[in-house]
Amino acid sequence: MIDKNLSFKAIDFNQEYAIDDHEKKILFQRIRRAVKAGLTNLASLYIDNMGDEILVEYANALYEYKNVRAEMAYHQGKRESGGKVSLQHFFDGLTHEI
């Protein structure tokens, strides 16, 4: 993304990685699970240290703050579901952080 100056949405995964739509769906699901684990870890860290500016920055840049708050509430038993993961938002935010 950085080398070609592309957003996540502009990448043609089928052509770039020589995969079909089914394989692309599997790839995205695996990535989504890993990114969700990162959201869970970030929410746990945030519960322990709510004043950390670095955590707030990553929460906003990678996951959107509302999703981190939702994940925190889920871990505290205040919600029945956690935050949502957007691969587009995550990877676009990641490239901006680099």
Contacts in CASP RR format, 6 or more apart in sequence:
PFRMAT RR
TARGET T0000
AUTHOR 0000-0000-0000
METHOD contacts of the structure
MODEL  1
MIDKNLSFKAIDFNQEYAIDDHEKKILFQRIRRAVKAGLTNLASLYIDNM
GDEILVEYANALYEYKNVRAEMAYHQGKRESGGKVSLQHFFDGLTHEI
1 7 0 8 1.000
1 8 0 8 1.000
1 11 0 8 1.000
1 91 0 8 1.000
1 95 0 8 1.000
2 95 0 8 1.000
2 98 0 8 1.000
7 88 0 8 1.000
7 92 0 8 1.000
8 87 0 8 1.000
8 88 0 8 1.000
8 91 0 8 1.000
8 92 0 8 1.000
9 88 0 8 1.000
13 19 0 8 1.000
13 24 0 8 1.000
13 27 0 8 1.000
14 20 0 8 1.000
14 21 0 8 1.000
14 24 0 8 1.000
17 24 0 8 1.000
17 27 0 8 1.000
19 27 0 8 1.000
28 87 0 8 1.000
31 87 0 8 1.000
32 85 0 8 1.000
32 87 0 8 1.000
35 85 0 8 1.000
35 87 0 8 1.000
35 90 0 8 1.000
36 85 0 8 1.000
39 63 0 8 1.000
39 67 0 8 1.000
39 68 0 8 1.000
39 71 0 8 1.000
39 83 0 8 1.000
39 85 0 8 1.000
40 71 0 8 1.000
40 75 0 8 1.000
42 55 0 8 1.000
42 58 0 8 1.000
42 59 0 8 1.000
42 62 0 8 1.000
42 63 0 8 1.000
42 68 0 8 1.000
42 71 0 8 1.000
43 68 0 8 1.000
43 71 0 8 1.000
43 72 0 8 1.000
43 74 0 8 1.000
43 75 0 8 1.000
44 75 0 8 1.000
45 52 0 8 1.000
45 55 0 8 1.000
46 52 0 8 1.000
46 55 0 8 1.000
46 59 0 8 1.000
46 68 0 8 1.000
46 72 0 8 1.000
47 72 0 8 1.000
47 75 0 8 1.000
47 76 0 8 1.000
49 55 0 8 1.000
56 65 0 8 1.000
58 97 0 8 1.000
59 65 0 8 1.000
59 68 0 8 1.000
61 93 0 8 1.000
61 94 0 8 1.000
61 96 0 8 1.000
61 97 0 8 1.000
62 89 0 8 1.000
62 90 0 8 1.000
62 93 0 8 1.000
62 94 0 8 1.000
62 97 0 8 1.000
63 83 0 8 1.000
63 85 0 8 1.000
63 86 0 8 1.000
63 89 0 8 1.000
63 90 0 8 1.000
64 86 0 8 1.000
64 89 0 8 1.000
66 83 0 8 1.000
67 82 0 8 1.000
67 83 0 8 1.000
67 84 0 8 1.000
67 85 0 8 1.000
68 83 0 8 1.000
70 79 0 8 1.000
70 81 0 8 1.000
70 82 0 8 1.000
70 83 0 8 1.000
70 84 0 8 1.000
71 82 0 8 1.000
71 83 0 8 1.000
73 79 0 8 1.000
73 82 0 8 1.000
74 80 0 8 1.000
74 81 0 8 1.000
74 82 0 8 1.000
74 83 0 8 1.000
END
